[in-house]
Amino acid sequence: MAKERGAEPSDIVLSVKGVRKKISRKWIIDDVTFDVKEGEIFGFLGPNGAGKTTTIRMLVDLIRPTEGTITVCGYNVNRNPEKALQYVGSIVENPEVYTYLTGWENLQHFARMQPGVDEQRIAEVVDIVRLDQRIHDKVSTYSLGMRQRLGIAQALLGRPRLLILDEPTNGLDPKGIKELREFIRKLAEGGLAVFVSSHLLSEIQLLCDRVAIISKGRVLAVGGVDELVARNSPYVLWDLAPVPAARSILEEHAGIRLLGLDEVTLDDSVIAGMGGGSVITAMDEALIPETVAAMVAAGVAVNAVHKINPTLEQLFLKLTEGESID
């Protein structure tokens, strides 16, 4: 992942400060604050109705905030939109392309709307998104992943410093998602700031350097992915027999805490595999060997021990109190 940078103003491409939005006397966005730095991939996560789309529309000046400021490269998006948005490339919802034209013709069409974009620049973005083998074919023959890359090429025509992608992996198969992830990472390594809204939490964990989690119009957490995930302690799942004797051993150890299912956030696949002898603990993994030895010495059968590492999904569910994600 990209190295964490300091918060010097020169590093910050997008700055969102105290943004609020009221519609029909109701605050639907309330005090959203975060920064996006050059060369990083920033994830924006939230359950259905959290305010992600409304926030994105304010970022690109489609709607205006009631309060707060949004700046891109130091320019206020609302006061000076032409200056600010010249640094922004975006795909909000689906890429807008003409399927009856070739990929090249689509890019020529959009290039005419932007000053300073010539045929050489079109060729550059085609190379960046790796569409050179198919760029002269009609878009109607493109796969969904190729159309997504053509949309990104369109967004890159004006040499932006910030790329905003709304649900970029929607509808892609696992291979397409992996390819897009690698492609976005290369863009960030070239210095581009990338803002990604997505409902695929596992992909965000693999892709992003930092994330903001939003719920009910408020940002609940902002930070590095590893930093935020570390807020959730790992669990150790035991398969033991007999359980009463095993629980007694675990309860007597000062460094081990027994947990109930209502205290943890586990993936469905983990819960499905739990049997009658399953016990969940919060403990340092360094204690596992001595605990196993104590179990064996007491005649307790240790059938399996699983360390369950924390995930962004677990943190998300905890912060949003289990709200569904869109």
N, C-alpha and C positions, 0 to 999 in steps of 0.2 A: 504494500500500500504506500501511497505518497507520504513523505515525511511530514510530521506536524510542523507547521510554521508558527512563528510568533504572530501576535495580533496587530502588527504594524499596519497603519492605514494603507500603505502601498501594496500589501498582500491581499487586502480585502477587495474583492470584486463586487459582491452583492452584500449590502447591509440593510437589514430590516429591523427597525427600532420602534417598539411600542405601538405596533399597528393594530388598529381596531376598526371594525366595520359594523355599522348599524343598518338594519333593514326592517322597516315597519316597526320601529321602536324597540326592536330586539337586537342585542349585541350578538352577532353570529361569529365574529372574530374578536378576541379580547386579549390585547397585550401580547402579540406575537413578536418575538425578538430572536434574531440569529444572524450570523455572518457566514458568508461563503468565501473561501480564499482561493487564490489562483492555484491551479494544479491539483485541486482536490475534488473528490466526488462526494457530494452532500446528499444524503437521503432524507426524504420527507414522508413520514409515516403517520397514518391516522385511520381510525375506524370510519365506517360509513357516516357521513354527515358531520365529520369533524371540522371541516373547513379547509381541506387541502385545495380543492379546485378554486374556491373563492380567493384563497391566498395567491395561487398561481396567477389568476386573472388580474389581481392587483399588481403583481410583479411586472406584468407586461402592459400595464395601463389600460386594460380592457374595462376595469371598474376602478373607482378611486376609494382609498381608505377614508373613513370618517376622521380618524386621528392617526398620528404617527408618520414616520418617514420611511421611504424606500429609496435607496441610492444604488446606482450602478456605476462603478469606476468614478465615484465622487459626485456624479450628477443625480439630482433629484428626479425620480421617474415622473412625478406629477407636475413639477414646475418646469422641467426642461426635458420632456419626453423624447424629442428628436435626438438630443445629445446622448441621453442615457441609453435609449433603445438601439442606437447604432452599434453598441457593444454586445447586444443580446441576439442569440439565435434560439428559436424555440419550436417545439412540436407539442402543441396542446391538443390532447385527445389523439385523433388519427392524422397521419401525414396527408396533406392535401396534394394529390397528384392526379394527372390526367392519364387514364389508362390507355386511351387511344393514341397517345403520343409515345415516342421512345423516351428512355431515361434522359438522354442528352437534350432532346427537345423540351422536356419539362424544365431542366435546369436553365436552358436558354431563356425560356419564358420568365422564370423567376429572376434571372439575372438582369433582365431589362428593367425591373422595378427598383434596382439598387445601383447607385452610382459607383463607378470604379470597378465593376465586376465584368471582366472580359473573358474571352474564350480560354485564355491561359488559366484563369482562376477556376473556370469550370473543370478543366482537365485536372487541376490540382485536387479539387474536392472529390472528383471521381476516383482518383488514385488513393486518396485518404480512406474512402469508404470501401475500397476494393471492389468496384463495380466495372472496372475497365473492360472485362470480357463480355459484359452484357449491356453496356450503357446504350448501345444503338439498337437494342431490341425494344419492342413495345412493352410498356409497363404491364399490360394485361397478361403477359407471359411470366411476370415476376412472381416469386414466392413472397409470402408475407414478410419474411426477414429481409429480402432484397428491397421491398417497398419501404421498410423501416429505414434501411441504410440510405435509400434515395432521399427520404425525408430529412435525414440528418445531413446529407450532402447539401440539400437546399438550405438548411439552417446555417450551414458553415460558409455559404457563399460570401457573406459580408465580413468575413474574418472576425467573428465575435470573440469576446473574452469570457462570455458566460453562455453556456448551452443549457436550456431548460427542457427537460424531457418528462412528459406526463405519461406514466404507465408505459414505458418503452417496450416492455417484454410481453405486453398483452397479446395473447393468441399465438405466441411463438412456441415451437416444440423445444424440448430440452437442448437439442443441438443448436437451435437458433438462439436460445437464451445464452448459452455458453459463448457462442461467437460474438454476440452483441456485448456481453460483459467484457470480453477481451478487447474488443474494439473501443469501448468507452474508456477502459483503463489506459489505452494508448493515447487517446485524446487528452486525458488528464496529465499523462506523463509529458506531453508537449506543452504544458502550462495552462491549458484551458480549464476553467472552473465549470464543473458539471453539477447541475441541480436535478435530482431524480426523484419523482414521485412514483411510488410503487406499492402494490399490495402483497408482493411476494417477499415476505420477511427473510426467508433463507437467502434469497438472491441479494437483498440489501446488505445482509451481513457479509456476504462474500464480496460484494462490489464496492461498498462505500467506506470512506475514511471516517466521516462523521455523520451523525443523523440528528434530526429533530423529530420528536414524537408529539403529535398534536391530538387533542381530544376535546370535544365540545368547544372548539374555538380557541383553546389555550394550549400553549406549548408546555408539556409536562417535563421534558428533559431534552437537553442538547449536549452532545459530547462525542468523543471518539467511540467507535463501535466497541472496541475492546474494553474501553473504560466503562461504558454503560453496561455491557454484558457482565463485567466483573462485579457489578452491584448485586447480582444474583449468585449466591453461593452454590457450588456444585452439590449434587445429592449423591448419596451412595445407596443403591438398591440391593438388598440382600434377599436371597432365597434360602431360608433356614428351617431346620426341623430338629426338635420340637420348638415351636415359636415361643411359648411362655418362658422356657429356660433361656432362649436366645435374647428375648427382650430384657430379662433380668440382668444379663451380662452387659448389654448395651446401656441400660439405665444407670448402672453403677459407675460407668466411666464418665469422668467430669468433662472430657472433651467431645462427647458424643451426645447429640440431641435427637430423640425419636420424633418423627414427623407423621402427621396424619395426611390423608389424601387432600383434605381441605386446606392444608397449609402449603401445598406445593403446586407448581404448574408443570405438568408432565405432558409430553406428546402422547397422542392417542395410541400410537404404536407401542409405547412403553407400557401404558396402562393395560392394553389388551394382553400383553405378555405376562402380567403379574398374576401369580397364583396365590393359593391360600397361605403359603409360607413366606410371602413377601413382606419385608420390613424396610421402611425408608428412613434414612438418617441424614442429618447434617453433620459433617465431620471433615477434618483434614485428611486427605488421602494418605498421608504418612502414617496414620494410625491404623490403616487397614491390615497390614501384616500382623501386628501384635493382637489385634482384635480377632483375626482368624485363628491365631494360636490359642487365644483364650477360649474360643468356641470349641475347638477340637479337644482341648484339655478337659472341658466340661461335658464332653460327649455330645455336643451339638453338631449335626451334619450341616456343613456349609456347601450347598449345592451350586451356588453361583454368587458372584459379587460384581456389580456393575457400577462404574462411576459415570454419572450423567452430568456432562458439562452444561453450564448455563448457555442459553441461546437468546438472541434478540427477541424471538417470539415469546419466550417466557417473560422477559422484562416488559414487553409490549402488553401482554395480557394482564400482568400485575398492575402496571401503571394505569391502564384503561379499564380496570376492573372487569376484564373479560368481554369487553365490547367486540362485536364482530367487525372485521375489516372489510372494506369494499374492494 
